[in-house]
Amino acid sequence: MSKSKVYRYLENYNKSGVNYVKFKERGRRRRFYLSLEEEKELFASMSEKSLQCLTLNISDIRNEVEAKIGHKISDDYLWDLLHRHNWKKKSHRLIHPKSNEED
């Protein structure tokens, strides 16, 4: 810690008391568009839809989230959202690319 930072802490401690010196916790979600409860509701409704139609595209998920939030979201936010709720990018191929159509 630098000398000037120590002096700033002392000055703020003298002004505000012990409450200033308490360190803020790091980690967790600092920026978010939806609360965890809202995210859980959103993913519960999407899981019901995925069971009905058997597949769910990332564009479908993006459209649902953007409709709920009210503006566009980044790819990073979308992938973090999926990871936070243990959703994975999985896809299945109905036909192997090297398969012969005649068979």
C-alpha positions as CSV (number, residue, x, y, z in Angstrom):
1,M,0.0,0.0,0.0
2,S,1.4,3.4,-0.8
3,K,2.0,6.1,1.7
4,S,-0.6,8.4,0.2
5,K,-3.2,5.7,0.4
6,V,-2.5,5.2,4.1
7,Y,-2.9,8.9,4.7
8,R,-6.2,8.9,2.8
9,Y,-7.5,6.0,4.9
10,L,-6.5,7.8,8.1
11,E,-8.2,11.0,6.9
12,N,-11.4,9.2,6.0
13,Y,-11.3,7.3,9.3
14,N,-11.0,10.5,11.2
15,K,-14.0,12.0,9.3
16,S,-16.3,8.9,9.1
17,G,-15.1,6.6,11.8
18,V,-15.0,2.8,11.7
19,N,-17.6,2.5,9.0
20,Y,-15.2,3.8,6.4
21,V,-12.5,1.3,7.1
22,K,-14.6,-1.7,6.6
23,F,-13.6,-3.3,3.4
24,K,-16.1,-3.9,0.7
25,E,-16.6,-7.5,-0.4
26,R,-15.5,-8.4,-3.8
27,G,-16.9,-11.0,-6.1
28,R,-20.5,-11.9,-6.6
29,R,-22.7,-10.1,-9.1
30,R,-22.0,-6.4,-9.2
31,R,-23.7,-5.6,-12.5
32,F,-26.9,-7.4,-13.7
33,Y,-30.1,-6.7,-15.6
34,L,-32.3,-9.2,-13.8
35,S,-32.4,-10.5,-10.2
36,L,-31.6,-14.1,-9.6
37,E,-35.3,-14.9,-9.0
38,E,-36.2,-13.3,-12.3
39,E,-33.5,-15.3,-14.1
40,K,-34.7,-18.5,-12.5
41,E,-38.3,-17.8,-13.6
42,L,-37.1,-17.0,-17.1
43,F,-35.1,-20.2,-17.3
44,A,-38.0,-22.3,-15.9
45,S,-40.3,-21.0,-18.6
46,M,-37.7,-21.7,-21.2
47,S,-37.1,-25.2,-20.0
48,E,-40.8,-25.9,-20.2
49,K,-40.8,-24.6,-23.8
50,S,-37.7,-26.7,-24.7
51,L,-39.5,-29.8,-23.4
52,Q,-42.5,-29.1,-25.7
53,C,-40.6,-28.4,-28.9
54,L,-37.5,-30.6,-28.1
55,T,-34.9,-28.0,-29.2
56,L,-34.1,-24.5,-28.2
57,N,-31.7,-22.3,-30.2
58,I,-29.4,-19.7,-28.7
59,S,-31.2,-17.1,-30.8
60,D,-34.5,-18.1,-29.1
61,I,-32.9,-17.7,-25.7
62,R,-31.4,-14.3,-26.7
63,N,-34.8,-13.1,-27.9
64,E,-36.5,-14.1,-24.7
65,V,-33.9,-12.4,-22.5
66,E,-33.8,-9.2,-24.6
67,A,-37.6,-9.1,-24.5
68,K,-37.5,-9.4,-20.7
69,I,-34.8,-6.8,-20.3
70,G,-36.0,-4.4,-23.0
71,H,-32.7,-3.9,-24.9
72,K,-29.9,-5.8,-26.7
73,I,-27.5,-7.9,-24.7
74,S,-23.9,-8.9,-25.4
75,D,-22.7,-12.5,-26.2
76,D,-20.7,-12.5,-23.0
77,Y,-23.7,-11.6,-20.9
78,L,-25.7,-14.3,-22.5
79,W,-23.0,-17.0,-22.0
80,D,-22.5,-15.9,-18.4
81,L,-26.2,-16.2,-17.9
82,L,-26.4,-19.7,-19.3
83,H,-23.3,-20.8,-17.3
84,R,-24.8,-19.3,-14.1
85,H,-27.9,-21.5,-14.5
86,N,-25.9,-24.6,-15.6
87,W,-27.2,-24.6,-19.1
88,K,-24.7,-25.9,-21.7
89,K,-24.4,-25.5,-25.4
90,K,-25.3,-28.9,-26.6
91,S,-26.5,-29.9,-30.0
92,H,-27.1,-33.1,-31.8
93,R,-26.7,-34.0,-35.4
94,L,-29.6,-35.8,-37.0
95,I,-27.4,-36.8,-40.0
96,H,-23.7,-37.4,-40.0
97,P,-21.9,-35.1,-42.5
98,K,-20.2,-38.0,-44.2
99,S,-23.2,-40.2,-44.5
100,N,-24.5,-41.2,-47.8
101,E,-28.0,-40.1,-48.7
102,E,-28.7,-43.2,-50.6
103,D,-28.2,-45.5,-47.6
